[in-house]
Amino acid sequence: MPTAPPDAASKLHWHAAPPRSAPVEYPESDGKPMAETDIHWRVIIDIATMLSSRYRAREDMFVGGNLMMYYEEGAPNLSVSPDIFVAFGPPREPSRRVWKTWEEGKLADFVLEVTSKGSRRKDEEKRRLFQRLGVAEYWQHDPTGEYMPAILKGQRLNAARTYEAIPLIAKPDGMLHGESKVLSLHLCLEEGRLRLFDPVTNAFLATNEEKDGLLAEKDNLLAQQAREIEELKRRLAAR
């Protein structure tokens, strides 16, 4: 005996598509300022610019800062926003609105936090997080010297995947520095100011101010040469 056809309600239920879950939104900002003071802002801009210039020819690495970094897919409440970070492997382009670790393949290899009054309480929490997520080096710098016992502090993952302190060593001139094996650079304290030193070229990476000074010097030299050429032309024409 044939079975009765399903009623209209059953048909509707049978053919209805499964409900779609709304896409997860990952906010692009945590609403906090990039830096608490002009002192902290200048450090962040200087170091980020130096690192970007150093690696501008590499397509397989990313230098970022003040970027919302999400480390668990589907959990927009789990994020961190380092002042400066470097990640080797992910492409330099395109620019990111946010950083999704499950898409990039990692969080970062190097992180620098510029410690301030508002961030000092989270230092230990961040240290544990970066250690768990495999960030090879975690550095902290306190430019005002008000919030950390030492104004520069570095930590590196060891074989046990836990952080151990990076020693600060005095150069012959007394300048303290710590070695970043990730960047192949020295982080130095030049009269309390954080600088990046390249041991291969035996020179500091230039800050924006130093680059501007070099450009101005070059412009002055070219202008002087142009004046000398014009003077030579004038003398030759007067003969």
Backbone torsions as a table, in degrees:
resi	resn	phi	psi	omega
1	MET	NA	127.3	-177.1
2	PRO	-64.6	146.3	178.9
3	THR	-81.6	152.8	179.4
4	ALA	-73.2	142.2	178.4
5	PRO	-65.7	151.0	178.5
6	PRO	-64.1	149.9	178.4
7	ASP	-72.2	175.0	-175.0
8	ALA	-61.0	-38.5	-179.0
9	ALA	-64.7	-40.2	179.5
10	SER	-65.6	-41.0	178.7
11	LYS	-60.5	-44.5	179.9
12	LEU	-60.2	-44.2	-179.8
13	HIS	-65.1	-37.5	-176.7
14	TRP	-69.0	-38.3	-174.5
15	HIS	-93.7	-9.1	-177.8
16	ALA	-66.1	137.3	177.7
17	ALA	-72.1	148.4	178.5
18	PRO	-62.7	144.2	-178.2
19	PRO	-62.2	140.5	179.6
20	ARG	-95.7	134.3	177.3
21	SER	-79.0	144.5	-179.6
22	ALA	-66.4	142.1	178.8
23	PRO	-62.4	145.3	-179.9
24	VAL	-75.9	130.4	178.2
25	GLU	-98.3	132.4	179.2
26	TYR	-113.2	104.9	-176.2
27	PRO	-55.4	147.3	-178.2
28	GLU	-91.5	-7.2	-179.2
29	SER	-147.9	148.6	174.7
30	ASP	-99.2	5.5	177.5
31	GLY	79.5	2.7	-178.7
32	LYS	-98.3	150.6	179.3
33	PRO	-68.1	155.7	179.6
34	MET	-61.7	-39.0	179.6
35	ALA	-149.6	151.0	-175.5
36	GLU	-78.9	-32.6	-179.0
37	THR	-136.4	167.9	177.7
38	ASP	-63.1	-32.4	178.3
39	ILE	-60.9	-48.3	-179.3
40	HIS	-67.4	-40.1	-179.7
41	TRP	-61.1	-42.6	-179.0
42	ARG	-63.9	-39.2	178.1
43	VAL	-62.4	-47.4	-178.6
44	ILE	-60.7	-47.3	-178.7
45	ILE	-63.9	-44.2	-179.2
46	ASP	-60.2	-52.1	-175.7
47	ILE	-67.2	-43.1	179.9
48	ALA	-62.7	-39.9	179.9
49	THR	-67.5	-41.4	179.4
50	MET	-63.1	-42.7	-179.6
51	LEU	-68.5	-40.8	178.2
52	SER	-62.1	-40.4	178.9
53	SER	-67.6	-40.4	-178.4
54	ARG	-62.9	-37.6	-174.3
55	TYR	-107.0	19.3	-174.5
56	ARG	-64.1	-22.8	-179.0
57	ALA	-87.1	-7.2	-178.1
58	ARG	-95.1	129.8	178.9
59	GLU	-93.1	-12.7	-173.5
60	ASP	-104.2	33.2	176.6
61	MET	-155.2	158.5	-174.8
62	PHE	-133.3	130.1	173.2
63	VAL	-109.3	124.2	-178.4
64	GLY	-141.7	175.1	178.5
65	GLY	-170.6	149.9	179.5
66	ASN	54.3	37.1	-178.7
67	LEU	-112.2	133.9	177.9
68	MET	-69.8	119.9	-177.4
69	MET	-113.8	118.0	-179.1
70	TYR	-101.4	134.0	-172.4
71	TYR	-118.1	2.3	173.3
72	GLU	-138.6	120.4	-178.9
73	GLU	-61.6	135.5	179.3
74	GLY	82.5	4.4	-178.8
75	ALA	-124.9	79.6	-178.4
76	PRO	-68.0	-8.9	177.0
77	ASN	-84.9	-6.2	-178.9
78	LEU	-108.7	100.7	-177.5
79	SER	-150.9	165.2	175.7
80	VAL	-147.1	151.1	-177.6
81	SER	-134.4	86.4	-179.5
82	PRO	-65.5	153.2	176.6
83	ASP	-64.8	-43.9	178.1
84	ILE	-144.0	138.6	174.2
85	PHE	-146.0	155.5	176.1
86	VAL	-130.1	132.4	177.7
87	ALA	-127.9	121.7	177.4
88	PHE	-92.6	132.4	-179.5
89	GLY	119.0	-59.2	176.7
90	PRO	-62.0	144.9	-177.9
91	PRO	-67.1	152.2	179.4
92	ARG	-68.5	-36.4	178.7
93	GLU	-115.1	152.0	3.2
94	PRO	-84.3	173.2	174.2
95	SER	-64.7	144.6	-179.1
96	ARG	-101.1	144.2	170.1
97	ARG	-85.1	-38.5	172.6
98	VAL	-141.9	168.1	179.6
99	TRP	-115.2	118.3	179.2
100	LYS	-108.1	109.0	-172.5
101	THR	-58.6	-37.0	-178.3
102	TRP	-69.6	-19.9	175.5
103	GLU	-91.5	-37.3	-177.7
104	GLU	-79.1	-24.5	-179.5
105	GLY	96.0	-8.8	178.7
106	LYS	-168.6	167.7	172.7
107	LEU	-84.7	-63.8	-179.8
108	ALA	-167.8	166.2	173.7
109	ASP	-103.8	-28.1	-176.8
110	PHE	-137.8	133.1	175.7
111	VAL	-132.5	135.6	172.8
112	LEU	-123.6	123.6	174.9
113	GLU	-108.5	130.6	175.9
114	VAL	-95.2	102.0	-170.8
115	THR	-68.7	137.2	178.6
116	SER	-140.0	179.7	-178.6
117	LYS	-58.8	-40.1	-176.4
118	GLY	-78.1	-21.3	-174.7
119	SER	-103.8	-14.3	-171.5
120	ARG	-62.1	-31.8	-177.2
121	ARG	-71.0	-19.8	-177.9
122	LYS	-95.4	0.1	-175.5
123	ASP	-57.6	-46.9	-178.1
124	GLU	-67.6	-39.4	177.4
125	GLU	-61.8	-43.1	178.9
126	LYS	-67.0	-38.6	179.5
127	ARG	-58.5	-46.0	179.6
128	ARG	-64.4	-39.6	-180.0
129	LEU	-65.8	-49.0	-178.9
130	PHE	-64.1	-35.1	177.0
131	GLN	-64.0	-45.7	-179.2
132	ARG	-64.7	-35.6	-177.0
133	LEU	-86.8	1.4	173.8
134	GLY	79.4	26.8	174.6
135	VAL	-71.4	116.2	-170.6
136	ALA	-62.0	-38.6	-179.4
137	GLU	-135.1	134.4	177.9
138	TYR	-126.0	115.8	-178.1
139	TRP	-114.8	147.7	175.1
140	GLN	-130.5	139.2	177.8
141	HIS	-134.4	130.2	178.4
142	ASP	-111.8	92.5	-173.7
143	PRO	-64.8	-23.0	-180.0
144	THR	-92.5	-14.2	-178.5
145	GLY	69.4	22.2	-175.4
146	GLU	-103.2	-17.2	-168.4
147	TYR	-122.0	-8.6	178.2
148	MET	-129.0	145.9	176.1
149	PRO	-58.6	-38.5	175.1
150	ALA	-118.7	139.1	-174.1
151	ILE	-78.1	-9.8	174.6
152	LEU	-136.0	132.8	-177.3
153	LYS	-147.3	129.3	178.8
154	GLY	-125.6	146.5	177.8
155	GLN	-136.0	142.2	-175.3
156	ARG	-130.8	141.3	176.6
157	LEU	-66.3	134.2	176.4
158	ASN	-100.5	-170.7	-177.2
159	ALA	-63.3	-26.6	179.2
160	ALA	-85.6	4.4	179.9
161	ARG	63.4	34.8	172.5
162	THR	-123.3	157.7	-177.7
163	TYR	-79.6	139.8	170.1
164	GLU	-132.6	152.2	-174.0
165	ALA	-65.6	140.4	171.7
166	ILE	-90.1	121.5	-176.6
167	PRO	-67.7	142.5	172.6
168	LEU	-97.2	125.8	-174.6
169	ILE	-117.7	143.3	178.7
170	ALA	-85.1	129.5	173.6
171	LYS	-73.9	169.5	-179.7
172	PRO	-53.5	-31.3	179.9
173	ASP	-86.1	4.9	178.0
174	GLY	92.5	-5.3	-179.4
175	MET	-71.9	128.7	178.4
176	LEU	-78.2	141.0	176.7
177	HIS	-150.6	152.8	173.7
178	GLY	-124.2	145.2	-176.8
179	GLU	-90.9	127.5	170.5
180	SER	-97.1	106.8	178.0
181	LYS	-70.9	-28.0	178.6
182	VAL	-64.2	-44.7	-176.2
183	LEU	-94.7	-10.4	-173.3
184	SER	56.9	40.9	178.9
185	LEU	-133.8	163.1	171.6
186	HIS	-105.2	133.0	171.1
187	LEU	-92.3	117.1	-172.1
188	CYS	-117.4	153.9	173.7
189	LEU	-109.9	101.9	178.8
190	GLU	-98.5	99.9	-175.5
191	GLU	53.7	41.8	178.0
192	GLY	86.3	-9.3	-178.8
193	ARG	-93.2	134.5	-179.4
194	LEU	-77.2	125.3	178.0
195	ARG	-129.2	157.1	175.8
196	LEU	-109.6	127.1	-175.1
197	PHE	-119.2	132.6	178.6
198	ASP	-98.4	109.7	-177.8
199	PRO	-69.0	-17.3	178.7
200	VAL	-75.2	-47.5	178.9
201	THR	-87.9	-9.1	-178.2
202	ASN	57.6	42.7	-178.4
203	ALA	-148.0	152.9	174.5
204	PHE	-74.2	148.2	169.1
205	LEU	-70.2	138.0	-173.9
206	ALA	-75.3	138.0	173.2
207	THR	-80.6	171.4	177.1
208	ASN	-60.6	-41.3	-180.0
209	GLU	-62.6	-41.6	179.7
210	GLU	-67.4	-38.0	176.6
211	LYS	-63.6	-42.9	177.9
212	ASP	-61.4	-39.7	178.6
213	GLY	-64.4	-41.4	178.6
214	LEU	-64.9	-39.9	178.7
215	LEU	-66.0	-41.1	178.4
216	ALA	-64.4	-40.2	177.7
217	GLU	-63.2	-41.2	178.6
218	LYS	-65.0	-42.1	178.6
219	ASP	-62.6	-41.6	179.1
220	ASN	-64.1	-39.0	179.0
221	LEU	-65.2	-43.5	178.8
222	LEU	-64.7	-38.9	178.7
223	ALA	-65.6	-40.7	177.8
224	GLN	-63.4	-42.3	178.2
225	GLN	-63.5	-39.1	178.9
226	ALA	-64.4	-40.1	178.5
227	ARG	-65.1	-40.7	179.9
228	GLU	-65.7	-37.4	178.0
229	ILE	-66.4	-43.3	179.1
230	GLU	-64.0	-38.5	178.0
231	GLU	-65.6	-40.0	177.8
232	LEU	-64.2	-42.3	177.9
233	LYS	-61.1	-41.6	-179.0
234	ARG	-63.0	-42.1	179.8
235	ARG	-67.4	-38.8	178.4
236	LEU	-66.4	-37.1	-179.6
237	ALA	-71.0	-24.4	-177.9
238	ALA	-81.8	-11.4	-178.2
239	ARG	-74.1	NA	NA
